[in-house]
């Protein structure tokens, strides 16, 4: 899970040199390209 600088939580589904594609919510159609600098924090999934 990624937290953006604007306060949205989403899942990064693709990464390029300067940008990421972030999927928000349960709607698979809500995918937004963003600059990497717009990602404030990354939460790593728990290894169980």
Secondary structure, DSSP 8 states (H G I E B T S, - for coil): -EEETTS-EEEEEEE-SSEEEEE-SS-TT-EEEEEGGGEEEE------
